Amino acid sequence: MSGATEFYPGKVVIIGGSIAGLLAGNVFHRMGWDVHVYERVADDLEGRGAGITILPGLIEGFRAAGVDETEQSLGIELPARIALDQTGAIVAERRFSQVMTSWNRLYDSLKKVFPAERYHTGMNLDRVEQDEHKVTACFADGARIDADLLIGADGLRSTVRSQFLPEVKPYYPGYIAWRCLTDERELSSATHKTLFNRYTVCVAPGQQGIGYPVPGPGHSIAPGHRQYNVVWYQPVSEQGLRPMMTDDAGRYHPNGISPALLSARVKLEMQELAPQVLAPQFAEAIAKGKWLFFQPILDLELTRMVFGRVAIVGDAAFITRPHVAMGVPKGAGDVLALAEAIKNSGGDYLSCLTRFEDQRLRVNHNIVARGRYLGAYMEAQLKSEDERHRAETERVPERVMTETAAPMQYH
């Protein structure tokens, strides 16, 4: 009706337009809130993380966000897992059904169902202000947006977190993850036979590799049109990171270097090292990869997730090592817990935030601890000879194969 005022339970500003931010945006939009999402990057996001393991909680979160998908429609179902040694021989095998997908597939599904006019790009948050009546997002371009609630979902380099907890910094345990995507048709028939249709881990000395198929261009899961995703954990000292994050023009990128700026020297050194330390099937996939980058492995945990009318979710709050594959399910759990608390708040948003915080702090601390346990072998590689020897002795291929990216009890 012309001139009518639309009613909303409240207004929420979401900082960060990646998966956690879009999950929150869609869930709150479906709850009837006046929702706007603000993303600092001016263009569409893409390629973050490449491969994703679908674990419990992910589908529940996507359904709540209005994404009508199943595990099978989102990705590629794998019936088994294998472990390879450095020679490429299979040293362990087990039936273990899981579905693998890609970051782009999940992001596009969420973006498609979120109102485009409520998603704002190129918006750099400068600071957050609040009083007893409202919270205000203040942007670098001078824009000021008032709301009842602000959700910080702005990831690893969270501006929201840095304002409220400036002393909290991510911990670097001494290793990185190379990530590589290779077109299925580029692999030799022998390598394809070993790697495809199974989740594969490589337990080479001092290294660890993980690989699995993911949807290809256009999110295709048709045979011949898929991609192979490799994650290679490699020990690198903190001092050794700087030259790796310096581009060919000599510019240092302390917050991470994009795939497009990766030095040709660094890329060549990585491709030359791979066949020396990894199973040959993994080395081949890396050599034929059309898209690759690396990320320093980090973890971070908070003692608080709520600051007045501000709640922090996803990787803005807790960063977990990728061994647990819980980045997306963890963010979904945060969003669902926040939404549920608000639904049961009777309109008293501030009191409900404390209940949300208490619940998710317990869960997220457990997930971080699990990631540290699974990453202990790689973390030991730059420590003393005794610690490296002990880590090697304790590493059992069967256990690595079954515990990596596996469902966990964390409630």
C-alpha positions as CSV (number, residue, x, y, z in Angstrom):
1,M,0.0,0.0,0.0
2,S,1.4,3.4,-1.0
3,G,2.8,5.4,1.9
4,A,2.6,2.4,4.3
5,T,5.4,2.0,6.8
6,E,6.9,-1.5,6.8
7,F,7.4,-3.1,10.2
8,Y,10.6,-4.9,11.2
9,P,11.3,-6.5,14.6
10,G,14.6,-4.7,14.5
11,K,17.4,-3.4,12.3
12,V,20.7,-5.3,12.0
13,V,23.9,-4.2,10.3
14,I,26.2,-7.0,9.2
15,I,29.9,-6.3,8.6
16,G,31.4,-8.8,6.2
17,G,29.7,-10.3,3.2
18,S,31.4,-13.7,3.0
19,I,29.7,-16.9,3.9
20,A,29.2,-16.2,7.6
21,G,27.9,-12.7,6.8
22,L,25.5,-14.0,4.1
23,L,24.3,-16.7,6.4
24,A,23.5,-14.1,9.0
25,G,22.0,-11.8,6.5
26,N,19.7,-14.4,5.1
27,V,18.6,-15.9,8.5
28,F,17.8,-12.5,9.9
29,H,16.0,-11.4,6.7
30,R,13.8,-14.5,6.9
31,M,13.1,-13.6,10.6
32,G,11.7,-10.3,9.3
33,W,14.5,-8.0,10.4
34,D,15.6,-5.0,8.4
35,V,19.0,-6.3,7.3
36,H,21.9,-4.8,5.4
37,V,25.3,-6.5,4.7
38,Y,28.4,-4.4,4.2
39,E,31.5,-5.9,2.5
40,R,34.9,-4.2,2.2
41,V,35.8,-5.8,-1.1
42,A,34.4,-3.9,-4.1
43,D,34.0,-6.9,-6.4
44,D,32.4,-10.3,-5.9
45,L,34.3,-12.6,-3.6
46,E,35.6,-15.9,-5.0
47,G,37.9,-18.8,-4.4
48,R,38.4,-18.5,-0.7
49,G,39.5,-21.9,0.6
50,A,38.7,-23.7,-2.7
51,G,37.5,-27.0,-1.2
52,I,35.0,-27.4,1.6
53,T,34.0,-30.6,3.5
54,I,30.3,-30.7,4.3
55,L,30.1,-31.5,8.0
56,P,27.1,-31.6,10.5
57,G,25.6,-28.2,11.0
58,L,26.4,-26.8,7.5
59,I,23.2,-28.0,5.8
60,E,21.1,-26.9,8.8
61,G,22.5,-23.4,8.6
62,F,22.0,-23.2,4.8
63,R,18.4,-24.4,5.1
64,A,17.7,-21.7,7.8
65,A,19.2,-19.2,5.3
66,G,16.7,-20.2,2.6
67,V,19.1,-22.3,0.5
68,D,17.1,-25.3,-0.7
69,E,19.9,-27.7,-1.2
70,T,21.0,-31.2,0.0
71,E,24.5,-32.4,0.7
72,Q,24.4,-34.3,-2.6
73,S,23.2,-31.4,-4.7
74,L,25.9,-29.1,-3.2
75,G,28.8,-31.4,-4.0
76,I,30.5,-34.7,-4.8
77,E,29.8,-37.7,-2.6
78,L,32.9,-39.8,-1.8
79,P,32.4,-43.3,-0.3
80,A,35.8,-44.0,1.1
81,R,39.2,-42.6,2.3
82,I,42.7,-43.7,1.7
83,A,46.2,-42.7,3.0
84,L,49.2,-42.6,0.7
85,D,52.8,-42.7,1.8
86,Q,55.6,-40.6,0.1
87,T,56.0,-43.3,-2.6
88,G,52.3,-43.1,-3.5
89,A,51.4,-46.5,-2.1
90,I,48.1,-46.9,-0.3
91,V,48.9,-47.6,3.4
92,A,45.4,-47.4,4.8
93,E,41.9,-47.5,3.5
94,R,38.4,-47.3,5.0
95,R,34.8,-46.7,4.0
96,F,33.9,-43.2,5.1
97,S,31.1,-41.4,3.2
98,Q,31.3,-37.6,2.9
99,V,30.3,-34.9,0.5
100,M,32.9,-32.4,-0.8
101,T,32.0,-29.0,-2.3
102,S,33.7,-25.7,-3.0
103,W,33.7,-22.3,-1.3
104,N,32.3,-20.7,-4.5
105,R,29.4,-23.1,-4.6
106,L,28.4,-22.2,-1.1
107,Y,28.9,-18.5,-1.5
108,D,26.9,-18.3,-4.7
109,S,24.0,-20.3,-3.2
110,L,23.8,-17.8,-0.3
111,K,24.3,-14.7,-2.5
112,K,21.5,-15.9,-4.8
113,V,18.8,-15.9,-2.2
114,F,19.9,-12.6,-0.5
115,P,18.2,-9.4,-1.7
116,A,20.8,-7.7,-3.9
117,E,19.8,-4.2,-2.9
118,R,20.7,-5.0,0.7
119,Y,24.3,-6.2,-0.1
120,H,26.7,-3.3,-0.2
121,T,30.3,-3.7,-1.6
122,G,33.4,-1.4,-1.2
123,M,32.3,-0.4,2.3
124,N,35.3,-0.2,4.7
125,L,34.3,-0.1,8.4
126,D,36.2,2.6,10.3
127,R,34.7,2.1,13.8
128,V,31.6,1.1,15.7
129,E,29.8,3.5,18.1
130,Q,27.0,2.7,20.4
131,D,24.9,3.9,23.3
132,E,21.9,2.5,25.2
133,H,19.6,3.0,22.3
134,K,21.5,2.1,19.2
135,V,24.7,0.9,17.5
136,T,26.3,2.8,14.6
137,A,28.6,1.5,11.9
138,C,30.9,4.3,10.8
139,F,32.5,3.8,7.4
140,A,35.6,5.2,5.9
141,D,33.6,7.2,3.3
142,G,31.7,9.0,6.0
143,A,28.5,7.0,6.0
144,R,26.9,6.3,9.3
145,I,24.4,3.5,9.6
146,D,22.3,3.1,12.8
147,A,20.9,-0.2,13.9
148,D,19.6,-2.1,16.9
149,L,22.2,-4.8,16.5
150,L,25.6,-5.1,14.7
151,I,27.0,-8.5,13.7
152,G,30.8,-8.6,13.0
153,A,31.3,-11.3,10.4
154,D,34.4,-9.8,8.8
155,G,36.7,-12.7,9.1
156,L,40.4,-13.2,10.0
157,R,41.3,-9.5,9.8
158,S,38.2,-8.3,11.6
159,T,37.9,-4.6,12.1
160,V,35.1,-5.2,14.6
161,R,37.2,-7.6,16.7
162,S,40.3,-5.3,16.6
163,Q,38.2,-2.4,18.0
164,F,36.9,-4.3,21.0
165,L,39.8,-6.7,21.6
166,P,42.9,-4.9,20.1
167,E,45.3,-7.1,22.1
168,V,44.1,-10.4,20.7
169,K,46.2,-11.6,17.8
170,P,46.1,-14.8,15.8
171,Y,48.7,-17.5,16.6
172,Y,51.0,-18.8,13.9
173,P,52.2,-22.4,14.6
174,G,54.9,-22.6,12.0
175,Y,53.4,-24.0,8.9
176,I,51.4,-23.0,5.9
177,A,48.8,-24.6,3.6
178,W,49.3,-24.6,-0.2
179,R,46.0,-24.9,-1.9
180,C,45.7,-26.0,-5.5
181,L,42.9,-26.6,-8.0
182,T,43.5,-28.9,-11.0
183,D,41.1,-29.7,-13.8
184,E,40.1,-33.4,-13.7
185,R,41.0,-34.0,-17.4
186,E,44.6,-32.8,-16.8
187,L,45.4,-35.7,-14.5
188,S,47.0,-38.9,-15.9
189,S,44.7,-42.0,-15.9
190,A,46.8,-43.7,-13.1
191,T,46.6,-40.6,-10.9
192,H,43.0,-40.1,-11.6
193,K,42.2,-43.7,-10.7
194,T,43.9,-43.4,-7.3
195,L,42.7,-39.9,-6.3
196,F,39.2,-39.5,-7.7
197,N,36.1,-40.8,-5.9
198,R,38.0,-41.0,-2.6
199,Y,39.2,-38.6,0.1
200,T,43.0,-38.9,0.2
201,V,45.6,-38.0,2.7
202,C,49.4,-38.1,2.2
203,V,51.5,-38.9,5.3
204,A,55.0,-38.1,4.0
205,P,57.7,-37.4,6.6
206,G,57.5,-33.8,7.8
207,Q,54.7,-33.0,5.4
208,Q,51.0,-33.6,5.1
209,G,48.7,-33.5,2.0
210,I,45.0,-33.8,1.6
211,G,43.1,-34.1,-1.6
212,Y,39.6,-34.5,-2.9
213,P,37.4,-33.7,-6.0
214,V,35.2,-30.6,-5.9
215,P,32.7,-29.1,-8.4
216,G,34.3,-27.6,-11.5
217,P,33.5,-24.5,-13.5
218,G,29.8,-23.6,-13.4
219,H,29.6,-25.8,-10.2
220,S,29.6,-28.9,-12.5
221,I,29.8,-32.3,-10.7
222,A,29.7,-34.2,-14.0
223,P,32.6,-36.6,-14.5
224,G,35.3,-35.0,-16.6
225,H,34.2,-31.5,-15.6
226,R,35.2,-31.5,-11.9
227,Q,38.4,-30.2,-10.3
228,Y,40.8,-31.7,-7.8
229,N,41.5,-29.8,-4.7
230,V,44.9,-30.3,-3.0
231,V,45.9,-28.9,0.5
232,W,49.6,-29.3,1.3
233,Y,50.8,-28.5,4.8
234,Q,54.4,-27.4,4.7
235,P,56.6,-26.1,7.6
236,V,57.7,-22.5,7.2
237,S,59.3,-20.4,9.9
238,E,57.8,-17.0,10.8
239,Q,60.9,-15.4,9.3
240,G,60.4,-17.5,6.1
241,L,57.0,-16.1,5.6
242,R,58.1,-12.6,4.6
243,P,59.8,-13.5,1.3
244,M,56.9,-15.7,0.4
245,M,54.5,-12.8,0.9
246,T,56.6,-10.5,-1.2
247,D,55.5,-10.1,-4.9
248,D,57.8,-9.8,-7.9
249,A,57.7,-6.0,-7.6
250,G,59.2,-6.3,-4.1
251,R,56.0,-5.3,-2.3
252,Y,55.4,-7.1,1.0
253,H,51.8,-8.2,1.8
254,P,51.6,-8.8,5.6
255,N,48.0,-9.7,5.6
256,G,48.4,-12.4,2.9
257,I,49.3,-12.3,-0.7
258,S,46.6,-12.9,-3.4
259,P,47.1,-15.7,-6.0
260,A,47.5,-13.1,-8.7
261,L,50.5,-11.5,-6.9
262,L,52.3,-14.7,-5.9
263,S,55.9,-14.5,-6.9
264,A,57.0,-16.6,-9.8
265,R,60.1,-17.6,-7.8
266,V,58.0,-18.8,-4.8
267,K,55.6,-20.7,-7.1
268,L,58.5,-22.4,-8.9
269,E,60.2,-23.4,-5.6
270,M,57.0,-24.9,-4.4
271,Q,56.4,-26.9,-7.6
272,E,60.0,-28.2,-7.5
273,L,59.8,-29.2,-3.9
274,A,56.5,-31.1,-4.2
275,P,57.8,-34.2,-6.0
276,Q,60.6,-34.5,-3.5
277,V,58.4,-34.6,-0.4
278,L,54.9,-35.7,-1.4
279,A,53.3,-38.7,-3.0
280,P,53.8,-38.5,-6.8
281,Q,50.0,-38.3,-7.4
282,F,49.8,-35.2,-5.3
283,A,52.9,-33.7,-7.0
284,E,51.3,-34.3,-10.4
285,A,48.1,-32.6,-9.3
286,I,50.1,-29.6,-8.1
287,A,52.3,-29.4,-11.2
288,K,49.2,-29.3,-13.4
289,G,47.3,-26.9,-11.2
290,K,45.7,-23.9,-12.8
291,W,45.0,-22.0,-9.6
292,L,47.0,-22.0,-6.4
293,F,47.8,-19.9,-3.4
294,F,49.0,-20.4,0.1
295,Q,47.8,-19.3,3.5
296,P,49.7,-19.2,6.8
297,I,47.9,-21.5,9.3
298,L,46.5,-19.5,12.2
299,D,44.3,-20.1,15.1
300,L,42.6,-17.6,17.5
301,E,40.1,-17.8,20.3
302,L,38.3,-15.1,22.3
303,T,37.0,-14.9,25.8
304,R,34.1,-12.7,24.6
305,M,31.9,-12.6,21.5
306,V,29.5,-9.9,22.7
307,F,30.1,-6.2,23.3
308,G,26.9,-4.3,24.1
309,R,24.8,-4.4,20.9
310,V,27.7,-6.0,18.9
311,A,28.0,-9.8,18.4
312,I,31.0,-11.4,16.6
313,V,30.6,-14.6,14.6
314,G,32.5,-16.9,12.3
315,D,36.2,-16.4,11.7
316,A,36.0,-12.9,13.1
317,A,35.5,-14.6,16.5
318,F,37.4,-17.9,16.4
319,I,39.9,-19.1,13.8
320,T,40.4,-22.8,13.6
321,R,43.0,-24.8,11.7
322,P,41.7,-26.3,8.5
323,H,42.4,-29.9,9.7
324,V,39.0,-29.8,11.4
325,A,37.2,-28.4,8.3
326,M,34.9,-26.5,10.7
327,G,35.2,-23.0,9.4
328,V,31.8,-22.8,7.6
329,P,29.9,-25.1,10.1
330,K,31.3,-23.1,13.0
331,G,30.1,-19.9,11.5
332,A,26.7,-21.4,10.7
333,G,26.5,-22.6,14.3
334,D,27.2,-19.1,15.6
335,V,24.5,-17.5,13.4
336,L,21.9,-20.1,14.3
337,A,22.6,-19.8,18.0
338,L,22.4,-16.0,17.8
339,A,19.1,-16.2,15.9
340,E,17.6,-18.7,18.3
341,A,18.6,-16.6,21.3
342,I,16.9,-13.5,19.7
343,K,13.8,-15.4,18.9
344,N,13.4,-16.4,22.5
345,S,14.4,-13.0,23.9
346,G,10.9,-11.4,24.0
347,G,12.4,-8.3,22.4
348,D,15.1,-7.9,25.0
349,Y,18.0,-8.3,22.6
350,L,20.8,-7.4,25.0
351,S,20.0,-10.0,27.6
352,C,19.7,-12.7,24.9
353,L,23.2,-12.0,23.6
354,T,24.8,-13.2,26.9
355,R,23.1,-16.6,26.4
356,F,24.3,-16.8,22.9
357,E,27.9,-16.0,24.0
358,D,27.9,-18.5,26.8
359,Q,26.9,-21.3,24.5
360,R,29.2,-20.5,21.5
361,L,32.3,-19.9,23.6
362,R,32.2,-23.5,24.9
363,V,31.7,-24.9,21.4
364,N,34.3,-22.8,19.7
365,H,37.0,-23.3,22.3
366,N,36.5,-27.1,21.8
367,I,36.8,-26.7,18.0
368,V,40.1,-24.7,18.3
369,A,41.5,-27.3,20.7
370,R,40.6,-30.1,18.2
371,G,42.4,-28.2,15.4
372,R,45.5,-27.8,17.5
373,Y,45.5,-31.5,18.3
374,L,45.2,-32.5,14.6
375,G,47.9,-29.9,13.7
376,A,50.4,-31.0,16.4
377,Y,52.5,-33.0,14.0
378,M,53.0,-30.2,11.6
379,E,53.6,-27.7,14.4
380,A,56.4,-30.0,15.8
381,Q,58.4,-29.8,12.5
382,L,60.2,-26.5,13.5
383,K,60.8,-27.6,17.1
384,S,63.6,-29.7,18.6
385,E,64.7,-33.0,17.2
386,D,63.2,-34.9,20.1
387,E,59.8,-33.2,19.6
388,R,59.9,-34.0,15.9
389,H,60.8,-37.6,16.6
390,R,58.1,-38.0,19.1
391,A,55.5,-36.5,16.7
392,E,56.6,-38.9,14.0
393,T,56.3,-41.8,16.3
394,E,52.8,-40.8,17.4
395,R,51.6,-40.3,13.8
396,V,49.6,-43.3,12.6
397,P,48.3,-43.1,9.0
398,E,45.0,-44.8,9.8
399,R,44.4,-42.2,12.6
400,V,45.3,-39.2,10.4
401,M,43.1,-40.5,7.6
402,T,40.0,-41.0,9.9
403,E,40.4,-38.0,12.2
404,T,41.1,-35.2,9.6
405,A,37.9,-33.3,8.6
406,A,35.7,-35.7,10.5
407,P,32.5,-35.0,12.4
408,M,33.3,-34.2,16.0
409,Q,31.4,-34.1,19.3
410,Y,31.8,-30.5,20.5
411,H,28.5,-29.7,22.3
